[in-house]
């Protein structure tokens, strides 16, 4: 292929294969991936979380934690920012022994009436990043895992929390979200834009594990001017999303 990103290689075993370099650990099969650092710090402190293992990357250590929740073991970790790191840490979690993952994060909204805090269960992602092309053949979208989606939807319906189901646009370049590209993604049905979903979904499909994701409406990119809307200050929403995912994950 003329373009390296389209050189799909279906070879299952890579030179640096996670299962060959990461020893399986005594891990819970259920794991929450949470993008909210302050919420995780609070949970670690208040629930006396145990560090299961620390994965070392060039930016430092990335701990995988465990708590007991509803009488069962639950793992959780922060995946960093951007598809390469989040996909790499998901690979680590799989190699360590986790099998069922639900993720919670925030995203820019492409639809004006999605308010700060409104919830979106991700049904698929436009692949405008690089990671997914190393796991799946070239294509426009990656479709979400049905079991992960259903677990999140059931948990939200049980709590009578309103939500939408829809696609997200995963990009590597937040400073290159131009008006034309934004308009195109909206026409393709995307409700949000973020930096990790397509990569993590591709890893989960390749490794045959369950993965689902819920996002909450953050900054507004639906018009010609960006509006931050103070979305990162919604601490209660962010912590509640962790517990929603924890509850949903244990049903898988």
Buried (B, 14 or more C-beta within 10 A) or exposed (E): EEEEEEEBEEEEEEEEEBEEEBEEBEBBBBBBBBBBEEBBEBBBEEBEBBEBBEBEEEEEEBBBBBBEBEEEBBBBBBBBBBBBBBBBBBBBBBBBBBBBBBBBBBBBBBBEEBEBBBBBBBBBBBBBBBBBBBBBEEEEBBEBBEBBBBBBBEBBEEEEEEBBBBBBBBBBEEEEBEEEBBEEBBEEBBBBBBBBBBBBBBBBBBBEBBBBBBBBBBBBBBEEEEBEBEBBEBEEBBBBBBBBBBBBBBBB
